[in-house]
């Protein structure tokens, strides 16, 4: 497993942008598929985006396509989530995750950060 620390969350108005960062510990960062999930109060954790170890493959949830971008810098052990055109329904606690599978369900990943809060006001 790998330790993950997210940052970059905050309060933003609808239509605004935020960039989340997630720094991972360890020397084998490029061997991990990385993902972002989010969870709003009273709702299940849902997939947002994922990226393969070398960054050649990305996956995005339909609800964020055209607005969010996932990227990574393996030299910095960091994965990013660029969020543009934010909507109030994007409000949630955003989690960074790492694992062996480039999947869209939480069970595909085995390491999780503590999350960073994103709040979008209308």
C-alpha positions in Angstrom: 0.0 0.0 0.0 0.9 3.6 -0.4 0.2 6.7 1.7 -1.7 9.4 0.0 -2.3 13.1 1.0 -4.8 15.3 -0.8 -4.8 19.1 -1.0 -6.4 21.9 -3.0 -10.0 21.7 -1.9 -12.0 24.7 -0.9 -15.0 26.9 -1.5 -15.7 28.1 -5.0 -18.6 29.7 -6.8 -20.4 27.8 -9.5 -18.5 28.1 -12.8 -15.2 28.4 -11.0 -12.2 26.1 -11.0 -10.1 24.2 -8.5 -7.1 21.9 -8.9 -6.7 19.0 -6.5 -3.3 17.4 -5.8 -2.5 14.1 -4.3 1.1 13.3 -3.2 2.0 9.6 -2.7 4.7 8.1 -0.6 7.0 5.4 -1.9 9.4 4.8 -4.8 7.1 2.9 -7.1 4.5 5.6 -7.8 4.6 4.9 -11.6 3.5 1.3 -11.0 0.2 2.4 -9.5 -3.0 3.3 -11.2 -4.4 6.4 -9.5 -8.0 7.5 -9.1 -10.2 10.2 -7.7 -13.6 9.4 -6.0 -16.0 11.7 -4.2 -18.6 11.3 -1.6 -21.4 13.7 -0.7 -23.3 13.4 2.6 -25.9 10.6 2.5 -24.6 9.3 -0.8 -22.3 6.5 -1.8 -18.7 7.0 -2.9 -18.6 7.5 -6.6 -16.0 7.3 -9.3 -14.7 10.6 -10.8 -11.5 9.9 -12.7 -8.6 7.4 -13.1 -5.2 7.4 -14.8 -2.8 4.6 -15.6 0.7 4.3 -14.1 2.4 6.0 -17.0 -0.5 8.4 -17.7 -1.3 7.0 -21.1 -4.8 5.9 -20.2 -7.4 8.0 -18.5 -11.0 7.4 -17.5 -13.6 9.9 -16.5 -17.1 9.7 -15.1 -19.8 10.9 -17.6 -20.9 13.5 -15.1 -17.5 15.3 -15.3 -16.4 14.7 -18.9 -15.5 18.0 -20.6 -15.0 19.7 -17.3 -12.5 17.7 -15.3 -9.0 16.5 -16.3 -6.8 14.0 -14.5 -3.0 14.0 -14.9 0.1 12.9 -13.1 3.7 13.8 -12.6 5.6 10.6 -11.7 8.8 12.6 -11.0 6.8 14.4 -8.2 4.8 11.4 -7.1 1.7 13.5 -7.6 -1.6 13.1 -9.3 -3.9 16.1 -10.1 -7.5 16.7 -10.8 -8.2 19.9 -12.6 -11.9 20.8 -12.1 -13.4 23.5 -14.3 -17.0 24.8 -14.7 -17.8 23.5 -11.3 -21.4 23.0 -10.3 -23.1 22.8 -6.9 -23.6 19.1 -7.5 -19.8 18.6 -7.5 -19.8 19.4 -3.8 -18.3 16.5 -2.0 -15.3 15.1 -0.1 -12.8 14.1 -2.8 -10.6 11.1 -2.2 -7.4 10.1 -3.9 -6.8 6.4 -4.3 -4.2 4.0 -5.7 -4.4 0.4 -6.8 -3.6 -2.3 -9.2 -6.6 -1.9 -11.4 -7.7 1.0 -13.5 -11.3 0.6 -12.5 -14.4 2.6 -11.5 -15.4 1.0 -8.3 -13.8 1.5 -4.9 -12.9 -2.2 -4.7 -10.4 -1.7 -7.5 -8.2 0.3 -5.2 -6.4 -0.5 -2.0 -4.9 2.7 -0.7 -6.9 5.8 0.2 -6.2 9.4 1.3 -8.3 11.1 4.0 -10.0 13.4 1.5 -10.2 17.1 0.7 -13.5 19.0 0.8 -14.8 20.8 -2.3 -17.8 23.0 -1.8 -19.4 24.8 -4.8 -21.9 27.6 -4.0 -24.7 28.6 -6.4 
